[in-house]
Amino acid sequence: MVDYICSKGKYFVTGTDTEVGKTYVTVFLLNYFRKLGWKVGAFKPVESGVSETTISDFQLLSDATGENAKTLYKLEKPLAPYIAAMEDGVEIDIEKIVDFAKKDALNYDIYFVEGAGGLMVPVTEEILMIDIIKKIGFEVILVARTNLGTVNHTLLSIEALQNRGIKINQVILNEIIKTPLENIKQNIEMIEKFSNVKVGKVIRFNENLNF
């Protein structure tokens, strides 16, 4: 079960780093709310490392929503969006991303935009992922690891978001590396104590994403 349930609305799913399981968590949430009968939507503005031999985040989100999830930029190289776009000769239009997200979200009960990489990943020569989050204006769901180092990474990410006036809905801890339960509890206590942000859910190692 989801321990802290979001209300109907619009959310931006970002992470403390790359490979923390943003797509995994977004799929988890989409499956949960779709099971409740809500109309769910997802948007992955930029995805790098897209090839014919890999299952893309876009496809996983599409499967979870029951329709084609939206994306604007599919880039071939597994690099930061700005570098991958340059390699592909693509110019990323930030205002196009922002406008699309705001308009598309109106069609759903609950809507998730999933970022690429962490908060400080460059998307263009001048714009970071956190700048896009600020422009879109949705509440943030911050995905973090459960294992050693997560308190530091999570508190730094929270501070960066709060310094820009971005509202954080919750932190979700994703156990990509098996972590003793006692350590997870300690991490939750420290994150909540020093940030005043709720850890709403822990997704355990290889937890079933279907309800």
N, C-alpha and C positions, 0 to 999 in steps of 0.2 A: 504493500500500500504506500501511497504518498503521504508522508507524515504532515507536511504543510501543503495545503492545496491552494494554488493560485485562484483568484477570482477570475471571472470572464474579463478579458482585456487583451492588451498588447505587450509583448515582452521581447527583450533582446537577450539572447543567450550568448554569453561570451565566457572566456576562460582565463585562468591565471597564466596559461602558457599554451603552446601548441601540444596536441596529443594528450589532452586531459580528458577527452571524451565528450566534447560539446555535442556532437551529432548523436552519440549514444544516449545522452541525457535528453536531448530534444525529442528523439524517437520515443523514449520512455514516457515523456509528458504527453506527446501526441497520442500514443496508444491509450494512455489512461483516460484522457478527456474525450477521445473518440468513443471509448467504451461507455462513457456516461451519456452519450448521445449528443454531445456538443459538436458543432461544426468547427473543425480545426483547420488551420492554414499554416503554411510554413514558407519561408523565403530565405534562400541562401544567396545573398547578393553576388559574392565572389567566391569561386572555388578554384584553387590551383592544384596541380598534380592530377588532372583529369586525363585518363587514357582509356583505350578500349579494353585493356586487360585488368582494370580495377573497378570495383564497385564504388561509385561516387557517392558523396554525401547527399547530393541531389536525389539520387535514386532511392537511398534509404529513407529520406524525408518523404518522397513521393509515395513509397509503400505504406508509410505510417499514416499519411493523410487520406489515402484512398483516391488521390488525384495527383496530377502533376504538380509537385512543388515548384515554386518559381525560382529562377536564377537569371542573372543578367550577364555574368561573365564567367565562362569556363576556360581556364587557362591550363596549358599543358604541363609546364614545369612545376615540380613540387617545391616552390620557392615562395617567399613573401609576395603578396599580391602585386606590389609595385614592381618588383624585379621580374616576376613571371609575366606581367602585362607588357613590360618593355621587351622581353624575349619574344613574345608573340606578336609584337607590333600593335598592341591594343591600348587605347586610351580610356581609362576608367572615368566615367562621369559620375561624380559624387551626388550632384543634385538629382540626377536620374534615379539613383538608388534611393535617396531620401523620399522623393515624391512617390515612387512606386510603393515603398513600404507603407507609407501613410494612407494611400488610397486603397491598396489591396487589403489592408487589415480591416477595413470597414465591412468586408464581406463575411467575416467569421466571428464566432462566439469567442474564440481564443486563438491568438495568432503569435507565432514565434519567428523572429528573425535570428538566424544563426550567423555569427561572425566567423572570420577566418583568423586562426592563430590567436595571439593574446591581444591585450589592449593597445600596446605600443607598436604593433606591426604596421609598417608603412603601406598605405593603399595607393597613394599617388606621391608625387615628389614633395607635396606639402601637407598631406592629410594622413593622419593615423587612424586606426580602427576606432579608438576612443572618440575621435572627433565625429565620426559617422554616428556613433551611439548618441552623442550629445545632440546632433542635428535631428536625428529621427525622434528622439524624445520619449522612447518607450522605457518602462522600468526594466532593470537589469536582473537577470538570473545569472549568477557567477558560478561557474563550474570549476572545482578544484580537486586535487588529488586527496587521498586520505593519508598517504605515507609521509615520512620524515621530510621536512622542508615546506610542507603545505601551509603552516601557520605564517611563515615569512612571506611566501608568495601571495597568499590570500589577503593578508593585511596590507601589503603594498598595493595590490590591485584595488582593494576597497578604498584606500586613501586616495589613489589617483581618481577614482570615480567620484568620490565625495568632494574632492577639490574642484571638480568641474560642475558640481551641482547636479550630478546624475543620481537619480533615486535607485536604490538597490532593493529589489523585492526580497531576495533571499540568496544564500549560498547553498549549492548542492555539492556534496562530496561524492566523488566517483572513485570507487576502489579498483583502480586499474592494476594495482599491485597489492597482493594480500597483506593486510595490516591487522595486527592484534586489536581486538575490540576495545581493550582498555586504552590503547594509543589513540584510537579514533575518538573515543569519548573525551580524552584529554585535549585533543586538537579542537574539537567542537567547543569545549569550555573556554579555551584560550582565544579562539576566533571571536566568539560572542562577547567575551569579557572586554577585549581590547578594541572591538569595532562597533559594538552595539548593533550588529547585524545578525539576523537569525540564520542559523543553519537549518534549513527546512527539510532536508532529506539526505540520507546516506544510501547510495546505490551500491549494494554489496557486489563482490567479485563474481562475474558471470551471472548476475541476477537476470531472471527471465523478464524480457521486456513486454511480454504479452500478458494480458489480464483475462 
